[in-house]
Structure formats: C-alpha cells, structure tokens
Amino acid sequence: MSRILFSAVIYLLLPLLFLRLWLKGRQSPDYRKRWLERLGFFNAPANIENGICFHCVSVGETLAAIPLIKNALEQYPGQTITITSTTPTGSERVKAAFGDTVFHVYLPFDTPGAVKRFFSKVKPQLLVIIETELWPNLLHYAHRFGCKTILANARLSQKSANGYQKIAKLSTKMMKDVDLVAAHHQQDGERFIQLGLEPNKLTVTGSIKFDMNIDAQLIEKCQALKNQWASERPVWVVGSTHQGEDELILQAFEQIRATLPDILLVLVPRHPERFDQVAKLIEDANLNLVKRSDNIAPTSSTHVVLGDTMGELMLFWGIGDVAFVGGSLIERGGHNPLEPAALSVPVLSGPHVFNFKAIYALLEQQKAVLITPDPQKLADSVIHLLQDKGARESLGNNGFVVVEENRGALARLQCEISNLLVK
C-alpha cells in the first residue's frame, strides 16, 4: 500500500471516524467536542514556531512522558511546548499536569490536508512520538516541513511487526521519514530495522516508565488515605481494568471474601466512560459500594471503593497491600506494572501482557510478579499474600529493586533529544 492509497482510504473513512466519536460520546460527552481540531483547524499561539511537539496518545503515554516534558520546559524555556493527544482522557491529563504552560491540541486524523494544516500552524522543529504511533502522513509531512522525528520509549511487539510487514512498502517509507528510534529493548529495535529503519537511526534507551518520580508528598498522601479508609483492613487494589475483566475480578473477590471477609477492594476501571457500568456490576453482585467521586470514606461495611476519578491511580496503588494490574486477564496486552512495584506493593497480573513483554519478563526473572491465569488462581494468590507477610514483603521488595536498578532511560532519552535539536 502506498501513502496515496492510504490517504484515499482515510478520506473515505472520515464519516465513520466521526460517527465513532459521536457514539463514544454517549458515555463520554467530550468525544463530541473539538472536532475541528481533528481536521487541523485550530488557533495556535503566537511565536510557536521552532518549538517541540510531544505526541501522547492517551493517559498512559501522557503519564510516562510527564518527566520528559517537564525537563524540556526547564531546558528550553524560550520554546513553546506543544502536546497532542487523541482522547479526551489524555487531554485532561495534559491539562492537569501542565495547565497553561504548554499548548495542547488533538492530533488530526491522518489525512494530507489535516496534517499539513497542523504543521503549518505548529511549525515544530522536533516531534517526539511517545511509544509507537506510526501514521504515514504525520511522518511524511514532518519530514517535508523540516521537523525531525523521534519515536521515544518505542516498543514494537512481534504481532504488531507482523501487521506492519503486510504493508511493507508503506512501513519502509515511514521508517525512512523517522530520524531516530529510541527503543525499549534490543528486540524492539531489531523489529523496527526489519521494517526498514536504518541501523544508524536506532538507539536502545530502555523504558522511561522506570523513571517515575515517587516523592515524599505522595507517600504521605498514601499513608493518610490508608489510615482513613482501612487502617485495620487488608486492601486489594485492582487498576486499569477493561470490559469483560471486571466480572472476573468480582468473581475472584467473592472467593477471597470467603476466607478474608474484612478485605476492601479498590477497583479502578481504565476508561471513565465505564465507571457507571462497573458500578452497576458491583451493585448487582450485592456488594456495598462507595464511589471515590462522592468523597465519602468507606466504612467497615463497605466492600468496594470504585476509583471513578482521573489521575489518582498512583495514590490508590500506594494504599494497597496487594495490587493487580488489569488488561491482562483478557487479551488487551496489560498495563504498566512498575507503578505499584515502585511503591513496594506486591504485583499480580493475568497472562496477557504482550504490551509490556520485556518488563514482565524482567519482573518474573527477579521474582517480582505473580502471573495468575484465571480468577481461581488469582483469588488463591491474593489470599496467600495477605496471609503470609514474608511472601508479601519479598514480592514487593523485589519489585522495588527492579525499578530502582533500571532507572536511567529518561536521562538517555533527554540526551538524544538534545542531540537532535543541535544537529
């Protein structure tokens, strides 16, 4: 497939793309706003040219990029920092983290017209794409407009690589338009090379997800919330769950309660449009529910706290005695297990973790995670850890050590960005 053919397909699909936004807006109204930005129509601030643009698809990429972007704000005070995203939740995280110190806009759909309008208004000298978001027109016009491009914190599973191989001509063109790939792991880098990336454009920096900042203020907040919610109760925190997974978690929770009736579950769905749906699942299971958004502390009779707010997952991880990282009991590829690990909270996960394959392999090697293939095994593992303090502390400490020993990707990535800016 050529870029011209790809562009024609995207133009034909535009009505369906907007229909999809409209349908998603039934649960999350923000999807029905700011549609002109999706076509490259927006007002950019004055003197924006020659800045740096960071593309963070949604919440996960934004959280990972926050330290990198903060460094750019400090290191390049005279340049405008633009952050693009594709989801309202990603947009909310950008605004919460940076306020008016950056310019935020949705990344347009990948049509030639929309992307050209974007670059003609933002005029960045460097585009930093967090993780792997490959769009042919975005990369093509970045090159045409003299904007260098780096894929930062880049990862590419074998499954994704196989998909790109099916459009080999287009993939090769995209790799030629990229100036640098800063990969998680050597295996990721080799897959990019197989797609057509020139070897001299590859560097392996590791994952910036290891470089999260755990400050004393967060620890204090975690301890205060733990004292308020469950000072004498065991707490199981389940984060970033998806549709079809919450039912399995509640199934495991019922089995755990049969042995540990005073346990408190803190359940945090990945997407806010599912908050009400998950609340109904909890109520249908005859469990007493408190919503975080109601700002009411759970009582001794509360079974579940629903984490229906944004930006508090790290706080919730920190009050847990045991953590389960969602997106992994079903085939979604998992989410970041390093957040609870960095807080010394023992980590459990389902088997479907292909999005974080290298990180999970490292955690397993260091005995810093337990993989639970089904609700029964998950329940058994939670019960074991809550009843065995030594096993719980060992798993948590091992996770903390893995995080500490693998820091440094952020500094390496900052160096690569500086090198590209001065070339």
Contacts in CASP RR format, 6 or more apart in sequence:
PFRMAT RR
TARGET T0000
AUTHOR 0000-0000-0000
METHOD contacts of the structure
MODEL  1
MSRILFSAVIYLLLPLLFLRLWLKGRQSPDYRKRWLERLGFFNAPANIEN
GICFHCVSVGETLAAIPLIKNALEQYPGQTITITSTTPTGSERVKAAFGD
TVFHVYLPFDTPGAVKRFFSKVKPQLLVIIETELWPNLLHYAHRFGCKTI
LANARLSQKSANGYQKIAKLSTKMMKDVDLVAAHHQQDGERFIQLGLEPN
KLTVTGSIKFDMNIDAQLIEKCQALKNQWASERPVWVVGSTHQGEDELIL
QAFEQIRATLPDILLVLVPRHPERFDQVAKLIEDANLNLVKRSDNIAPTS
STHVVLGDTMGELMLFWGIGDVAFVGGSLIERGGHNPLEPAALSVPVLSG
PHVFNFKAIYALLEQQKAVLITPDPQKLADSVIHLLQDKGARESLGNNGF
VVVEENRGALARLQCEISNLLVK
1 167 0 8 1.000
1 169 0 8 1.000
1 170 0 8 1.000
2 169 0 8 1.000
2 170 0 8 1.000
3 136 0 8 1.000
3 137 0 8 1.000
3 140 0 8 1.000
3 170 0 8 1.000
3 173 0 8 1.000
6 110 0 8 1.000
6 136 0 8 1.000
6 137 0 8 1.000
6 167 0 8 1.000
6 170 0 8 1.000
7 110 0 8 1.000
7 111 0 8 1.000
7 112 0 8 1.000
7 136 0 8 1.000
7 137 0 8 1.000
10 109 0 8 1.000
10 110 0 8 1.000
10 111 0 8 1.000
10 137 0 8 1.000
11 111 0 8 1.000
14 109 0 8 1.000
14 111 0 8 1.000
17 38 0 8 1.000
17 109 0 8 1.000
18 35 0 8 1.000
18 38 0 8 1.000
21 31 0 8 1.000
21 32 0 8 1.000
21 35 0 8 1.000
21 38 0 8 1.000
22 31 0 8 1.000
22 32 0 8 1.000
24 31 0 8 1.000
24 273 0 8 1.000
25 31 0 8 1.000
25 32 0 8 1.000
25 273 0 8 1.000
27 273 0 8 1.000
27 274 0 8 1.000
27 276 0 8 1.000
28 88 0 8 1.000
28 89 0 8 1.000
28 271 0 8 1.000
28 272 0 8 1.000
28 273 0 8 1.000
30 88 0 8 1.000
30 91 0 8 1.000
30 92 0 8 1.000
31 88 0 8 1.000
33 88 0 8 1.000
34 106 0 8 1.000
36 42 0 8 1.000
37 105 0 8 1.000
37 106 0 8 1.000
37 108 0 8 1.000
38 106 0 8 1.000
38 108 0 8 1.000
38 109 0 8 1.000
38 114 0 8 1.000
39 108 0 8 1.000
39 109 0 8 1.000
39 111 0 8 1.000
39 114 0 8 1.000
39 117 0 8 1.000
40 108 0 8 1.000
40 113 0 8 1.000
40 114 0 8 1.000
40 115 0 8 1.000
40 117 0 8 1.000
40 118 0 8 1.000
40 121 0 8 1.000
41 117 0 8 1.000
42 105 0 8 1.000
42 121 0 8 1.000
44 103 0 8 1.000
44 105 0 8 1.000
44 121 0 8 1.000
44 122 0 8 1.000
45 80 0 8 1.000
45 103 0 8 1.000
47 80 0 8 1.000
48 80 0 8 1.000
48 82 0 8 1.000
48 103 0 8 1.000
48 121 0 8 1.000
48 122 0 8 1.000
48 123 0 8 1.000
49 123 0 8 1.000
49 124 0 8 1.000
50 79 0 8 1.000
50 123 0 8 1.000
50 124 0 8 1.000
50 125 0 8 1.000
51 76 0 8 1.000
51 79 0 8 1.000
51 80 0 8 1.000
51 81 0 8 1.000
51 82 0 8 1.000
51 123 0 8 1.000
51 124 0 8 1.000
51 125 0 8 1.000
51 126 0 8 1.000
52 72 0 8 1.000
52 76 0 8 1.000
52 79 0 8 1.000
52 80 0 8 1.000
52 81 0 8 1.000
52 82 0 8 1.000
52 124 0 8 1.000
52 125 0 8 1.000
52 126 0 8 1.000
52 128 0 8 1.000
52 417 0 8 1.000
52 421 0 8 1.000
53 81 0 8 1.000
53 82 0 8 1.000
53 83 0 8 1.000
53 84 0 8 1.000
53 122 0 8 1.000
53 124 0 8 1.000
53 126 0 8 1.000
53 127 0 8 1.000
53 128 0 8 1.000
53 147 0 8 1.000
54 65 0 8 1.000
54 68 0 8 1.000
54 69 0 8 1.000
54 72 0 8 1.000
54 81 0 8 1.000
54 82 0 8 1.000
54 83 0 8 1.000
54 84 0 8 1.000
54 128 0 8 1.000
54 130 0 8 1.000
55 83 0 8 1.000
55 84 0 8 1.000
55 85 0 8 1.000
55 107 0 8 1.000
55 127 0 8 1.000
55 128 0 8 1.000
55 129 0 8 1.000
55 130 0 8 1.000
55 133 0 8 1.000
56 62 0 8 1.000
56 64 0 8 1.000
56 65 0 8 1.000
56 83 0 8 1.000
56 84 0 8 1.000
56 85 0 8 1.000
56 90 0 8 1.000
56 94 0 8 1.000
56 130 0 8 1.000
57 85 0 8 1.000
57 86 0 8 1.000
57 87 0 8 1.000
57 90 0 8 1.000
57 130 0 8 1.000
57 131 0 8 1.000
57 133 0 8 1.000
58 85 0 8 1.000
58 86 0 8 1.000
58 87 0 8 1.000
58 89 0 8 1.000
58 90 0 8 1.000
59 87 0 8 1.000
59 89 0 8 1.000
59 90 0 8 1.000
59 93 0 8 1.000
59 310 0 8 1.000
59 311 0 8 1.000
60 93 0 8 1.000
60 335 0 8 1.000
60 336 0 8 1.000
61 85 0 8 1.000
61 130 0 8 1.000
61 131 0 8 1.000
62 83 0 8 1.000
62 85 0 8 1.000
62 90 0 8 1.000
62 93 0 8 1.000
62 94 0 8 1.000
62 97 0 8 1.000
62 130 0 8 1.000
63 93 0 8 1.000
64 130 0 8 1.000
64 131 0 8 1.000
64 153 0 8 1.000
64 208 0 8 1.000
64 209 0 8 1.000
64 336 0 8 1.000
65 128 0 8 1.000
65 130 0 8 1.000
65 152 0 8 1.000
65 153 0 8 1.000
65 208 0 8 1.000
66 97 0 8 1.000
67 208 0 8 1.000
67 211 0 8 1.000
67 212 0 8 1.000
67 213 0 8 1.000
67 410 0 8 1.000
68 128 0 8 1.000
68 152 0 8 1.000
68 208 0 8 1.000
68 410 0 8 1.000
68 413 0 8 1.000
68 414 0 8 1.000
68 417 0 8 1.000
69 81 0 8 1.000
69 83 0 8 1.000
69 97 0 8 1.000
69 98 0 8 1.000
69 102 0 8 1.000
71 410 0 8 1.000
71 414 0 8 1.000
72 79 0 8 1.000
72 81 0 8 1.000
72 417 0 8 1.000
73 81 0 8 1.000
73 98 0 8 1.000
73 101 0 8 1.000
73 102 0 8 1.000
75 414 0 8 1.000
75 418 0 8 1.000
76 421 0 8 1.000
80 102 0 8 1.000
80 103 0 8 1.000
81 98 0 8 1.000
81 101 0 8 1.000
81 102 0 8 1.000
81 103 0 8 1.000
82 102 0 8 1.000
82 103 0 8 1.000
82 104 0 8 1.000
82 105 0 8 1.000
82 122 0 8 1.000
82 124 0 8 1.000
83 94 0 8 1.000
83 98 0 8 1.000
83 102 0 8 1.000
83 103 0 8 1.000
83 104 0 8 1.000
84 104 0 8 1.000
84 105 0 8 1.000
84 106 0 8 1.000
84 107 0 8 1.000
85 91 0 8 1.000
85 94 0 8 1.000
85 104 0 8 1.000
85 106 0 8 1.000
85 107 0 8 1.000
86 106 0 8 1.000
86 107 0 8 1.000
89 271 0 8 1.000
89 272 0 8 1.000
89 310 0 8 1.000
91 104 0 8 1.000
91 106 0 8 1.000
92 310 0 8 1.000
93 310 0 8 1.000
93 311 0 8 1.000
94 102 0 8 1.000
94 104 0 8 1.000
95 104 0 8 1.000
96 310 0 8 1.000
96 311 0 8 1.000
98 104 0 8 1.000
103 122 0 8 1.000
105 118 0 8 1.000
105 122 0 8 1.000
107 118 0 8 1.000
107 138 0 8 1.000
108 114 0 8 1.000
108 115 0 8 1.000
108 117 0 8 1.000
108 118 0 8 1.000
110 135 0 8 1.000
110 136 0 8 1.000
110 137 0 8 1.000
110 138 0 8 1.000
111 137 0 8 1.000
112 137 0 8 1.000
112 141 0 8 1.000
115 135 0 8 1.000
115 137 0 8 1.000
115 138 0 8 1.000
115 140 0 8 1.000
115 141 0 8 1.000
116 141 0 8 1.000
119 141 0 8 1.000
119 142 0 8 1.000
119 144 0 8 1.000
119 145 0 8 1.000
119 147 0 8 1.000
120 145 0 8 1.000
123 145 0 8 1.000
123 147 0 8 1.000
124 147 0 8 1.000
125 146 0 8 1.000
125 147 0 8 1.000
125 148 0 8 1.000
125 421 0 8 1.000
126 147 0 8 1.000
126 148 0 8 1.000
126 149 0 8 1.000
126 150 0 8 1.000
126 417 0 8 1.000
126 420 0 8 1.000
126 421 0 8 1.000
127 138 0 8 1.000
127 142 0 8 1.000
127 147 0 8 1.000
127 148 0 8 1.000
127 149 0 8 1.000
127 150 0 8 1.000
128 150 0 8 1.000
128 152 0 8 1.000
128 417 0 8 1.000
129 149 0 8 1.000
129 150 0 8 1.000
129 151 0 8 1.000
129 152 0 8 1.000
130 152 0 8 1.000
130 153 0 8 1.000
131 151 0 8 1.000
131 152 0 8 1.000
131 153 0 8 1.000
131 154 0 8 1.000
131 155 0 8 1.000
132 151 0 8 1.000
132 154 0 8 1.000
132 155 0 8 1.000
132 156 0 8 1.000
132 160 0 8 1.000
134 151 0 8 1.000
134 164 0 8 1.000
134 171 0 8 1.000
134 174 0 8 1.000
136 170 0 8 1.000
136 173 0 8 1.000
136 174 0 8 1.000
139 149 0 8 1.000
139 174 0 8 1.000
139 177 0 8 1.000
139 178 0 8 1.000
140 173 0 8 1.000
140 174 0 8 1.000
140 177 0 8 1.000
142 148 0 8 1.000
142 149 0 8 1.000
142 177 0 8 1.000
143 149 0 8 1.000
143 177 0 8 1.000
148 179 0 8 1.000
148 180 0 8 1.000
148 420 0 8 1.000
148 423 0 8 1.000
149 177 0 8 1.000
149 178 0 8 1.000
149 179 0 8 1.000
149 180 0 8 1.000
150 178 0 8 1.000
150 179 0 8 1.000
150 180 0 8 1.000
150 181 0 8 1.000
150 182 0 8 1.000
150 416 0 8 1.000
150 417 0 8 1.000
150 420 0 8 1.000
151 178 0 8 1.000
151 180 0 8 1.000
151 181 0 8 1.000
151 182 0 8 1.000
151 183 0 8 1.000
151 192 0 8 1.000
152 182 0 8 1.000
152 205 0 8 1.000
152 208 0 8 1.000
152 413 0 8 1.000
152 416 0 8 1.000
152 417 0 8 1.000
153 182 0 8 1.000
153 184 0 8 1.000
153 205 0 8 1.000
153 206 0 8 1.000
153 207 0 8 1.000
153 208 0 8 1.000
153 209 0 8 1.000
153 409 0 8 1.000
153 413 0 8 1.000
154 181 0 8 1.000
154 182 0 8 1.000
154 183 0 8 1.000
154 184 0 8 1.000
154 188 0 8 1.000
154 189 0 8 1.000
154 192 0 8 1.000
155 183 0 8 1.000
155 184 0 8 1.000
155 185 0 8 1.000
155 188 0 8 1.000
155 207 0 8 1.000
155 355 0 8 1.000
155 358 0 8 1.000
156 164 0 8 1.000
156 183 0 8 1.000
156 188 0 8 1.000
156 189 0 8 1.000
156 191 0 8 1.000
156 192 0 8 1.000
156 195 0 8 1.000
157 354 0 8 1.000
157 355 0 8 1.000
157 357 0 8 1.000
158 191 0 8 1.000
159 354 0 8 1.000
161 191 0 8 1.000
161 194 0 8 1.000
161 195 0 8 1.000
164 171 0 8 1.000
164 195 0 8 1.000
165 171 0 8 1.000
165 194 0 8 1.000
165 195 0 8 1.000
168 195 0 8 1.000
171 195 0 8 1.000
171 196 0 8 1.000
172 195 0 8 1.000
172 196 0 8 1.000
174 195 0 8 1.000
175 192 0 8 1.000
175 195 0 8 1.000
175 196 0 8 1.000
175 197 0 8 1.000
175 198 0 8 1.000
175 201 0 8 1.000
176 196 0 8 1.000
176 198 0 8 1.000
178 197 0 8 1.000
178 201 0 8 1.000
179 201 0 8 1.000
179 420 0 8 1.000
180 201 0 8 1.000
180 202 0 8 1.000
180 203 0 8 1.000
180 416 0 8 1.000
180 420 0 8 1.000
181 189 0 8 1.000
181 192 0 8 1.000
181 197 0 8 1.000
181 201 0 8 1.000
181 202 0 8 1.000
181 203 0 8 1.000
182 203 0 8 1.000
182 204 0 8 1.000
182 205 0 8 1.000
182 206 0 8 1.000
182 412 0 8 1.000
182 413 0 8 1.000
182 416 0 8 1.000
183 189 0 8 1.000
183 192 0 8 1.000
183 202 0 8 1.000
183 203 0 8 1.000
183 204 0 8 1.000
183 205 0 8 1.000
183 206 0 8 1.000
184 204 0 8 1.000
184 205 0 8 1.000
184 206 0 8 1.000
184 207 0 8 1.000
184 358 0 8 1.000
185 204 0 8 1.000
185 206 0 8 1.000
185 358 0 8 1.000
186 204 0 8 1.000
187 358 0 8 1.000
188 204 0 8 1.000
188 358 0 8 1.000
189 197 0 8 1.000
189 202 0 8 1.000
189 204 0 8 1.000
192 202 0 8 1.000
193 199 0 8 1.000
193 202 0 8 1.000
203 412 0 8 1.000
203 416 0 8 1.000
205 409 0 8 1.000
205 412 0 8 1.000
205 413 0 8 1.000
205 416 0 8 1.000
206 406 0 8 1.000
206 408 0 8 1.000
206 409 0 8 1.000
206 412 0 8 1.000
207 358 0 8 1.000
207 359 0 8 1.000
207 406 0 8 1.000
207 409 0 8 1.000
208 409 0 8 1.000
208 410 0 8 1.000
208 413 0 8 1.000
209 336 0 8 1.000
209 338 0 8 1.000
209 359 0 8 1.000
210 338 0 8 1.000
210 403 0 8 1.000
210 406 0 8 1.000
210 407 0 8 1.000
210 408 0 8 1.000
210 409 0 8 1.000
211 407 0 8 1.000
211 408 0 8 1.000
211 409 0 8 1.000
211 410 0 8 1.000
211 411 0 8 1.000
212 338 0 8 1.000
212 339 0 8 1.000
212 342 0 8 1.000
212 403 0 8 1.000
214 342 0 8 1.000
214 343 0 8 1.000
218 314 0 8 1.000
218 315 0 8 1.000
221 315 0 8 1.000
222 315 0 8 1.000
222 318 0 8 1.000
222 319 0 8 1.000
222 343 0 8 1.000
225 315 0 8 1.000
225 319 0 8 1.000
226 235 0 8 1.000
226 318 0 8 1.000
226 319 0 8 1.000
226 320 0 8 1.000
228 297 0 8 1.000
229 235 0 8 1.000
229 264 0 8 1.000
229 297 0 8 1.000
229 298 0 8 1.000
229 305 0 8 1.000
229 319 0 8 1.000
230 264 0 8 1.000
230 298 0 8 1.000
230 319 0 8 1.000
232 262 0 8 1.000
233 262 0 8 1.000
233 263 0 8 1.000
233 264 0 8 1.000
233 300 0 8 1.000
234 260 0 8 1.000
234 262 0 8 1.000
234 263 0 8 1.000
234 264 0 8 1.000
234 321 0 8 1.000
234 322 0 8 1.000
234 386 0 8 1.000
235 263 0 8 1.000
235 264 0 8 1.000
235 266 0 8 1.000
235 319 0 8 1.000
235 320 0 8 1.000
235 321 0 8 1.000
235 322 0 8 1.000
236 253 0 8 1.000
236 256 0 8 1.000
236 263 0 8 1.000
236 264 0 8 1.000
236 265 0 8 1.000
236 266 0 8 1.000
236 320 0 8 1.000
236 321 0 8 1.000
236 322 0 8 1.000
236 323 0 8 1.000
236 324 0 8 1.000
236 382 0 8 1.000
236 386 0 8 1.000
237 266 0 8 1.000
237 268 0 8 1.000
237 316 0 8 1.000
237 317 0 8 1.000
237 318 0 8 1.000
237 319 0 8 1.000
237 320 0 8 1.000
237 322 0 8 1.000
237 323 0 8 1.000
237 324 0 8 1.000
237 340 0 8 1.000
237 345 0 8 1.000
238 249 0 8 1.000
238 265 0 8 1.000
238 266 0 8 1.000
238 267 0 8 1.000
238 268 0 8 1.000
238 323 0 8 1.000
238 324 0 8 1.000
238 326 0 8 1.000
239 267 0 8 1.000
239 268 0 8 1.000
239 269 0 8 1.000
239 270 0 8 1.000
239 313 0 8 1.000
239 316 0 8 1.000
239 317 0 8 1.000
239 323 0 8 1.000
239 324 0 8 1.000
239 325 0 8 1.000
239 326 0 8 1.000
239 335 0 8 1.000
240 268 0 8 1.000
240 269 0 8 1.000
240 270 0 8 1.000
240 313 0 8 1.000
240 325 0 8 1.000
240 326 0 8 1.000
240 327 0 8 1.000
240 334 0 8 1.000
240 335 0 8 1.000
241 249 0 8 1.000
241 267 0 8 1.000
241 268 0 8 1.000
241 269 0 8 1.000
241 270 0 8 1.000
241 278 0 8 1.000
241 326 0 8 1.000
241 327 0 8 1.000
242 269 0 8 1.000
242 270 0 8 1.000
242 271 0 8 1.000
242 326 0 8 1.000
242 327 0 8 1.000
242 330 0 8 1.000
242 332 0 8 1.000
243 274 0 8 1.000
243 277 0 8 1.000
244 330 0 8 1.000
245 326 0 8 1.000
245 327 0 8 1.000
245 329 0 8 1.000
245 330 0 8 1.000
245 332 0 8 1.000
246 267 0 8 1.000
246 269 0 8 1.000
246 278 0 8 1.000
246 281 0 8 1.000
247 281 0 8 1.000
248 329 0 8 1.000
248 330 0 8 1.000
248 374 0 8 1.000
248 375 0 8 1.000
248 378 0 8 1.000
249 265 0 8 1.000
249 267 0 8 1.000
249 324 0 8 1.000
249 329 0 8 1.000
249 375 0 8 1.000
249 378 0 8 1.000
250 281 0 8 1.000
250 282 0 8 1.000
250 285 0 8 1.000
250 287 0 8 1.000
251 375 0 8 1.000
252 375 0 8 1.000
252 376 0 8 1.000
252 378 0 8 1.000
252 379 0 8 1.000
252 382 0 8 1.000
253 263 0 8 1.000
253 265 0 8 1.000
253 287 0 8 1.000
253 303 0 8 1.000
253 304 0 8 1.000
253 379 0 8 1.000
254 285 0 8 1.000
255 375 0 8 1.000
255 376 0 8 1.000
255 379 0 8 1.000
256 263 0 8 1.000
256 379 0 8 1.000
256 382 0 8 1.000
256 383 0 8 1.000
257 263 0 8 1.000
257 303 0 8 1.000
259 383 0 8 1.000
260 383 0 8 1.000
260 386 0 8 1.000
260 387 0 8 1.000
262 300 0 8 1.000
263 386 0 8 1.000
264 298 0 8 1.000
264 302 0 8 1.000
264 303 0 8 1.000
264 304 0 8 1.000
264 305 0 8 1.000
265 303 0 8 1.000
265 304 0 8 1.000
265 305 0 8 1.000
266 304 0 8 1.000
266 305 0 8 1.000
266 307 0 8 1.000
266 316 0 8 1.000
266 319 0 8 1.000
266 320 0 8 1.000
267 278 0 8 1.000
267 282 0 8 1.000
267 304 0 8 1.000
267 305 0 8 1.000
267 306 0 8 1.000
267 307 0 8 1.000
268 306 0 8 1.000
268 307 0 8 1.000
268 313 0 8 1.000
268 316 0 8 1.000
269 275 0 8 1.000
269 278 0 8 1.000
269 306 0 8 1.000
269 307 0 8 1.000
269 308 0 8 1.000
270 326 0 8 1.000
270 327 0 8 1.000
270 335 0 8 1.000
272 308 0 8 1.000
272 310 0 8 1.000
275 306 0 8 1.000
275 307 0 8 1.000
275 308 0 8 1.000
278 306 0 8 1.000
279 289 0 8 1.000
279 291 0 8 1.000
279 306 0 8 1.000
279 308 0 8 1.000
282 289 0 8 1.000
282 303 0 8 1.000
282 304 0 8 1.000
282 306 0 8 1.000
283 289 0 8 1.000
287 303 0 8 1.000
287 304 0 8 1.000
288 301 0 8 1.000
288 302 0 8 1.000
288 303 0 8 1.000
288 304 0 8 1.000
289 302 0 8 1.000
289 303 0 8 1.000
289 304 0 8 1.000
289 305 0 8 1.000
289 306 0 8 1.000
290 296 0 8 1.000
290 297 0 8 1.000
290 298 0 8 1.000
290 299 0 8 1.000
290 302 0 8 1.000
290 304 0 8 1.000
290 305 0 8 1.000
290 306 0 8 1.000
291 305 0 8 1.000
291 306 0 8 1.000
291 307 0 8 1.000
291 308 0 8 1.000
292 305 0 8 1.000
292 306 0 8 1.000
292 307 0 8 1.000
292 308 0 8 1.000
292 309 0 8 1.000
292 312 0 8 1.000
293 307 0 8 1.000
293 308 0 8 1.000
293 309 0 8 1.000
298 305 0 8 1.000
307 316 0 8 1.000
313 339 0 8 1.000
314 339 0 8 1.000
314 343 0 8 1.000
317 323 0 8 1.000
317 339 0 8 1.000
317 340 0 8 1.000
317 343 0 8 1.000
317 345 0 8 1.000
318 340 0 8 1.000
318 343 0 8 1.000
318 345 0 8 1.000
320 340 0 8 1.000
320 345 0 8 1.000
321 345 0 8 1.000
321 346 0 8 1.000
321 385 0 8 1.000
321 386 0 8 1.000
321 392 0 8 1.000
322 345 0 8 1.000
322 346 0 8 1.000
322 348 0 8 1.000
322 382 0 8 1.000
322 385 0 8 1.000
322 386 0 8 1.000
322 392 0 8 1.000
323 340 0 8 1.000
323 345 0 8 1.000
323 346 0 8 1.000
323 347 0 8 1.000
323 348 0 8 1.000
324 347 0 8 1.000
324 348 0 8 1.000
324 349 0 8 1.000
324 350 0 8 1.000
324 372 0 8 1.000
324 378 0 8 1.000
324 382 0 8 1.000
325 334 0 8 1.000
325 335 0 8 1.000
325 336 0 8 1.000
325 337 0 8 1.000
325 340 0 8 1.000
325 347 0 8 1.000
325 348 0 8 1.000
325 349 0 8 1.000
326 332 0 8 1.000
326 334 0 8 1.000
326 335 0 8 1.000
326 349 0 8 1.000
326 350 0 8 1.000
327 333 0 8 1.000
327 334 0 8 1.000
327 335 0 8 1.000
327 350 0 8 1.000
327 352 0 8 1.000
328 334 0 8 1.000
328 335 0 8 1.000
328 349 0 8 1.000
328 350 0 8 1.000
328 351 0 8 1.000
328 352 0 8 1.000
328 353 0 8 1.000
329 350 0 8 1.000
329 351 0 8 1.000
329 352 0 8 1.000
329 372 0 8 1.000
329 374 0 8 1.000
329 375 0 8 1.000
329 378 0 8 1.000
330 352 0 8 1.000
331 352 0 8 1.000
332 352 0 8 1.000
332 355 0 8 1.000
333 352 0 8 1.000
333 353 0 8 1.000
333 354 0 8 1.000
333 355 0 8 1.000
333 356 0 8 1.000
334 349 0 8 1.000
334 350 0 8 1.000
334 352 0 8 1.000
334 353 0 8 1.000
334 354 0 8 1.000
334 355 0 8 1.000
334 356 0 8 1.000
335 355 0 8 1.000
335 356 0 8 1.000
336 356 0 8 1.000
336 359 0 8 1.000
337 347 0 8 1.000
337 349 0 8 1.000
337 353 0 8 1.000
337 356 0 8 1.000
337 359 0 8 1.000
337 360 0 8 1.000
337 363 0 8 1.000
337 369 0 8 1.000
338 359 0 8 1.000
338 402 0 8 1.000
338 403 0 8 1.000
340 346 0 8 1.000
340 347 0 8 1.000
341 347 0 8 1.000
341 363 0 8 1.000
341 368 0 8 1.000
341 369 0 8 1.000
341 396 0 8 1.000
341 399 0 8 1.000
341 400 0 8 1.000
341 402 0 8 1.000
341 403 0 8 1.000
342 399 0 8 1.000
342 400 0 8 1.000
342 403 0 8 1.000
343 400 0 8 1.000
344 396 0 8 1.000
344 397 0 8 1.000
344 399 0 8 1.000
344 400 0 8 1.000
345 396 0 8 1.000
346 370 0 8 1.000
346 385 0 8 1.000
346 392 0 8 1.000
346 395 0 8 1.000
346 396 0 8 1.000
347 363 0 8 1.000
347 368 0 8 1.000
347 369 0 8 1.000
347 370 0 8 1.000
347 395 0 8 1.000
347 396 0 8 1.000
347 399 0 8 1.000
348 369 0 8 1.000
348 370 0 8 1.000
348 371 0 8 1.000
348 372 0 8 1.000
348 378 0 8 1.000
348 381 0 8 1.000
348 382 0 8 1.000
348 385 0 8 1.000
349 360 0 8 1.000
349 369 0 8 1.000
349 370 0 8 1.000
349 371 0 8 1.000
349 372 0 8 1.000
350 371 0 8 1.000
350 372 0 8 1.000
350 373 0 8 1.000
350 378 0 8 1.000
351 371 0 8 1.000
351 372 0 8 1.000
351 373 0 8 1.000
353 360 0 8 1.000
353 371 0 8 1.000
360 369 0 8 1.000
360 371 0 8 1.000
362 368 0 8 1.000
362 402 0 8 1.000
362 406 0 8 1.000
363 369 0 8 1.000
363 399 0 8 1.000
363 402 0 8 1.000
364 371 0 8 1.000
366 398 0 8 1.000
366 399 0 8 1.000
366 401 0 8 1.000
366 402 0 8 1.000
367 394 0 8 1.000
367 395 0 8 1.000
367 398 0 8 1.000
368 395 0 8 1.000
368 396 0 8 1.000
368 398 0 8 1.000
368 399 0 8 1.000
368 401 0 8 1.000
368 402 0 8 1.000
369 395 0 8 1.000
369 399 0 8 1.000
370 381 0 8 1.000
370 385 0 8 1.000
370 395 0 8 1.000
372 378 0 8 1.000
372 381 0 8 1.000
384 391 0 8 1.000
385 391 0 8 1.000
385 392 0 8 1.000
385 395 0 8 1.000
386 392 0 8 1.000
END
